[in-house]
Amino acid sequence: MENWVGRERETNELYDMVGHSLPGGGGVLVLGVGGSGKTVLARKIAERFAQNAKRPATWIDARSPEAASIFSSELTRAPLGHLVIVDGLDEAPDYGRPLTHVINDGLRQKEYLHVLATAPVDPGLHSFSRYALGPMFDSDLQDLVKNLTGLKEVPPPELLHFIDGHPLAASLVAALVRERKVDYSSVLGLLRDFQRPGLLDATGRPISSRNIEHQPLIADVRDANSHLLQRLRARPEFVYQLSPRQFEEISAEIFARLGYSVELTPRSKDGGVDILLAQKTDVGSFLYFVECKLYAADRPVGIELVNALVGVVERGKATAGLLMTTSRFTSGAKAVEKELSARLSLKDYGDFKAYLEKAVPIRS
């Protein structure tokens, strides 16, 4: 598989989970942040299944409007021990709720069917085993970056620290090296202004998800964010009770749940950017600069702030800029968005609520 480096342990563990329930049937849900390699890992499982079972697995893109009907058709014709992979369940309409119902009902009806699904957060698949996809080891990251850049030089530890075990971050760093034709030290110079903020250890370094001592604290913070998001989902107007920094953090959490790779910039000296969003698609990798403005409903965002973000996007060579506000935009600001529709997106209070509805399913 192209650019497949590392994750051999994860591949073997996940395939063992799949194999234990074949041909008896069952489900496995792969959980991991956006860009952590869930889709690539699922493709590797599909490849190994095809080799061993002598037939291809069925691949379903959950973003397709026909995903639920495709899955239903598999119930009527799938052979014993067949594998169905549902990729990107979080991106299905209504956060995958109709599709998850079809999957849950299907497994109850056809016990011989096996399903492998991917999502950044648990969408509520009953009787599914869970597999958490964590960060990559530095040794694998070194090989991945070298493979993507074509350089023989080993990436320095500081660069690996910035990547922090994230495959998509590694691919974006490699893209900078290739496109700008620069070395690793030059890329580090571009990235040093942006750091993981929020939680710092005693030395002032950002807390890492790979440090086992930090994991309980990170879990507590995510639980707090989940509680706040549920409250906002039910009563979006509570957003006006947040601090500007809390609004940035909540926005970052929403984008993470929507499948983006997210970096929240420091509280000060952010260079006009609150959040960095990365996304990898079939046509390439994209980097978005996001500015968040917690404004009262009667205080519109004007053209000055919009033009400032456009300037930051140009200087930073980002793909596009996004300005999120709890208010609305002036006609002048909207005119700039229309003129630069491919490089600029303006999201008002209504859009914020729509993001909430998509990212946070209502608890039953």
C-alpha positions in Angstrom: 0.0 0.0 0.0 1.3 3.5 -1.0 3.2 5.2 1.8 2.2 2.6 4.3 4.8 2.8 7.1 4.5 1.4 10.6 1.2 0.4 12.3 2.1 -3.2 11.9 1.2 -3.9 15.5 -2.1 -2.2 15.1 -2.8 -4.0 11.9 -2.2 -7.4 13.5 -4.2 -6.6 16.6 -7.2 -5.2 14.6 -7.1 -8.1 12.2 -7.1 -10.5 15.1 -10.2 -8.8 16.5 -11.9 -9.2 13.1 -10.8 -12.8 12.8 -12.1 -13.8 16.2 -15.6 -13.0 15.1 -15.4 -14.5 11.6 -17.3 -16.4 10.5 -19.6 -15.9 13.5 -20.2 -12.2 12.9 -19.9 -9.1 15.0 -18.5 -5.6 14.8 -15.4 -3.6 15.6 -15.2 0.1 15.8 -11.9 1.9 15.2 -11.7 5.1 17.2 -9.1 7.8 16.7 -8.7 11.5 16.2 -9.0 13.0 12.6 -5.9 12.2 10.6 -4.7 9.4 12.9 -4.8 6.9 10.0 -8.1 5.1 10.6 -9.0 4.9 6.9 -5.5 3.7 5.9 -5.6 1.1 8.6 -9.1 -0.1 7.5 -7.8 -0.4 3.9 -4.9 -2.5 5.2 -7.4 -4.8 6.9 -9.5 -5.0 3.7 -6.4 -5.9 1.8 -5.5 -8.7 4.2 -9.0 -10.0 4.3 -9.1 -10.2 0.5 -5.8 -12.1 0.5 -7.0 -14.6 3.2 -10.7 -15.0 2.2 -10.0 -14.9 -1.5 -12.7 -12.3 -2.0 -12.8 -8.5 -1.5 -14.4 -6.9 1.5 -17.3 -4.5 0.9 -16.2 -0.9 1.3 -18.8 1.7 2.2 -18.1 5.4 2.4 -20.4 6.7 5.2 -20.5 10.1 3.6 -22.5 8.7 0.6 -26.3 9.3 0.7 -26.6 5.7 -0.4 -24.5 4.3 2.4 -27.5 2.9 4.4 -29.1 1.3 1.3 -25.8 -0.3 0.3 -25.3 -1.8 3.7 -28.9 -3.1 3.7 -28.3 -4.8 0.4 -25.2 -6.6 1.9 -27.6 -8.2 4.4 -29.4 -10.1 1.6 -26.4 -11.3 -0.4 -23.3 -11.3 1.8 -21.7 -14.8 2.2 -20.9 -16.4 5.5 -18.1 -14.5 7.3 -18.2 -11.5 4.9 -16.5 -8.3 6.0 -18.2 -4.9 5.5 -16.1 -1.8 6.2 -18.0 1.5 6.9 -15.5 4.3 6.8 -16.1 7.8 8.3 -19.2 7.0 10.2 -19.1 10.4 11.9 -19.4 12.1 8.5 -22.7 10.4 7.7 -25.8 12.6 7.6 -27.1 13.4 11.1 -23.8 12.3 12.6 -24.4 8.7 11.3 -27.5 8.1 13.4 -29.7 6.5 10.6 -26.7 4.5 9.4 -25.8 3.3 12.9 -29.4 2.1 13.4 -29.2 0.2 10.1 -25.9 -1.4 11.2 -27.2 -2.3 14.6 -30.4 -3.8 13.2 -28.5 -5.6 10.5 -26.1 -7.4 12.9 -29.1 -8.6 14.9 -30.7 -10.0 11.8 -27.6 -11.5 10.2 -25.2 -12.8 12.8 -22.7 -14.1 10.2 -22.0 -10.6 8.9 -18.9 -8.8 10.3 -18.6 -4.9 10.3 -15.5 -2.8 10.7 -16.4 0.9 11.2 -14.2 4.0 11.8 -15.0 7.3 13.6 -13.2 9.8 15.8 -15.8 9.4 18.7 -18.2 6.7 19.5 -21.4 7.1 17.5 -23.3 4.5 19.5 -22.9 1.1 17.8 -24.3 -1.6 20.1 -22.4 -4.8 20.7 -19.3 -3.6 18.9 -15.8 -4.1 20.2 -13.8 -0.9 20.4 -10.2 -0.4 19.1 -8.5 2.9 20.1 -5.9 4.0 17.5 -3.2 5.9 19.3 -0.2 8.0 18.2 2.5 6.5 16.0 5.9 5.6 17.6 8.7 8.0 16.8 10.7 5.2 14.9 7.7 4.7 12.6 7.2 8.5 12.2 10.9 8.8 11.1 10.3 6.2 8.4 7.0 7.8 7.4 8.5 11.3 7.0 11.5 10.0 5.1 9.2 8.0 2.8 7.0 11.0 2.2 9.8 13.5 1.6 12.2 11.3 -0.2 15.0 12.6 2.0 17.6 10.3 3.4 18.2 12.6 6.4 16.5 11.5 9.6 14.0 14.1 10.9 15.2 15.7 14.1 13.6 15.0 17.5 12.1 18.5 17.8 10.2 18.0 14.5 8.9 14.6 15.7 7.8 16.3 19.0 5.8 18.8 17.0 4.2 15.9 14.9 3.4 14.2 18.2 2.6 10.8 16.7 0.1 12.1 14.2 0.3 10.7 10.7 -1.6 13.6 9.1 0.7 16.1 10.7 3.6 14.1 9.4 2.2 14.3 5.9 1.7 18.0 6.1 5.2 18.6 7.3 6.5 16.4 4.4 4.3 18.5 2.0 6.0 21.6 3.2 9.4 20.1 2.6 8.5 18.9 -0.9 6.6 22.0 -2.0 9.0 24.6 -0.7 12.1 22.5 -1.4 13.5 23.1 2.0 15.2 21.1 4.7 13.8 20.0 8.1 15.3 23.0 10.0 13.6 25.4 7.7 10.2 23.7 8.3 10.8 23.9 12.0 11.3 27.6 11.7 7.9 27.9 10.1 6.2 25.8 12.8 7.8 27.1 16.0 5.3 30.0 16.3 2.5 27.5 16.7 2.4 25.3 19.8 -0.1 23.1 21.5 -1.6 25.4 24.2 -3.8 24.9 27.2 -2.3 22.2 29.4 1.4 22.5 30.2 3.6 20.4 32.3 6.0 21.7 35.0 8.7 22.5 32.4 6.3 24.6 30.3 6.0 22.0 27.6 2.6 21.0 26.2 1.1 17.9 27.8 1.3 14.9 25.4 -1.3 12.3 24.9 1.5 9.8 24.7 2.6 10.3 28.3 0.8 7.8 30.4 0.9 10.1 33.4 -1.0 12.8 31.5 -3.7 10.5 30.2 -6.1 10.8 33.2 -5.9 14.6 33.1 -6.5 14.6 29.4 -9.5 12.3 29.9 -10.9 14.6 32.6 -10.6 17.6 30.3 -12.3 15.8 27.4 -15.1 14.8 29.8 -15.5 18.4 30.8 -15.6 19.5 27.2 -18.2 16.8 26.4 -20.4 18.0 29.2 -20.2 21.6 28.0 -20.8 20.6 24.4 -23.9 18.6 25.5 -25.2 21.7 27.4 -24.5 23.9 24.3 -26.2 21.4 22.0 -29.4 21.7 24.1 -29.1 25.5 24.7 -26.8 27.2 22.1 -27.4 30.6 23.6 -25.2 29.6 26.6 -22.2 30.2 24.3 -22.5 33.9 25.3 -21.6 33.0 28.9 -18.2 31.6 27.8 -14.9 33.5 27.8 -13.3 34.1 24.4 -10.7 31.5 25.2 -13.4 28.9 26.1 -15.1 29.7 22.8 -11.9 28.9 21.0 -11.4 25.7 22.9 -15.0 24.6 22.2 -14.7 25.4 18.5 -11.5 23.4 18.4 -13.3 20.5 20.0 -16.1 20.7 17.5 -13.8 20.6 14.6 -11.9 17.7 16.1 -15.2 15.8 16.4 -15.9 16.6 12.7 -12.8 14.8 11.7 -10.2 17.5 11.4 -6.7 17.4 12.8 -6.7 20.4 15.2 -4.1 22.6 16.7 -5.1 25.4 19.2 -2.6 28.2 19.2 -1.3 29.9 22.4 -3.5 32.4 24.2 -1.2 35.3 23.1 1.0 35.9 20.1 -1.2 33.7 17.9 -0.5 35.8 14.8 -4.2 36.3 14.1 -4.9 32.6 14.1 -6.7 30.8 16.9 -7.0 27.3 15.4 -5.1 25.4 12.8 -7.2 22.8 10.9 -5.7 20.1 8.8 -7.6 17.7 6.5 -6.4 15.1 4.1 -8.6 14.3 1.1 -8.3 12.3 -2.1 -7.0 15.4 -3.9 -4.4 16.4 -1.3 -3.8 17.9 2.2 -5.3 21.2 3.2 -4.4 23.6 6.0 -7.0 26.1 7.3 -6.4 29.1 9.6 -9.4 29.7 11.9 -10.1 32.9 13.8 -12.8 32.8 16.5 -14.8 35.9 17.7 -17.1 35.7 20.7 -19.3 38.7 19.9 -22.6 39.8 21.3 -25.5 39.0 18.9 -25.9 42.7 18.1 -22.2 43.3 17.4 -21.4 42.3 13.8 -18.0 41.4 12.5 -16.7 44.0 10.0 -14.5 44.0 7.0 -11.4 44.9 9.0 -11.2 41.6 10.8 -11.9 39.7 7.6 -9.2 41.5 5.7 -6.8 40.8 8.5 -7.5 37.1 8.3 -7.0 37.1 4.6 -3.6 38.7 5.1 -2.6 36.0 7.6 -3.7 33.3 5.2 -1.6 34.8 2.4 1.5 35.2 4.6 1.2 31.8 6.1 0.6 30.1 2.7 -2.5 28.3 4.1 -5.2 26.8 1.9 -8.0 29.0 3.2 -9.2 31.0 6.2 -12.3 30.6 8.3 -13.8 33.2 10.7 -16.2 31.8 13.2 -18.4 34.2 15.3 -21.3 34.1 17.6 -22.7 37.2 15.9 -23.1 38.0 12.2 -21.2 39.7 9.4 -21.5 43.1 7.8 -22.3 43.4 4.1 -18.8 44.5 3.5 -17.4 41.4 5.1 -19.7 39.2 3.1 -18.6 40.9 -0.1 -15.0 40.0 0.6 -16.1 36.4 1.2 -17.9 36.3 -2.1 -14.9 37.7 -3.9 -12.5 35.2 -2.2 -14.9 32.2 -2.0 -12.1 29.7 -2.5 -9.9 31.2 0.2 -12.3 32.5 2.8 -15.3 31.2 4.7 -17.4 33.2 7.2 -19.4 31.3 9.8 -22.0 33.1 11.9 -24.1 32.1 14.9 -26.4 30.0 12.8 -23.4 28.1 11.3 -22.0 27.6 14.8 -25.3 26.0 15.9 -25.2 23.8 12.7 -21.7 22.6 13.6 -22.9 21.8 17.1 -25.8 19.7 15.8 -23.5 17.8 13.5 -20.7 17.2 16.0 -22.7 16.5 19.1 -25.4 13.8 18.9 -28.3 14.2 21.3 -28.2 11.8 24.1 -31.2 9.5 24.3 
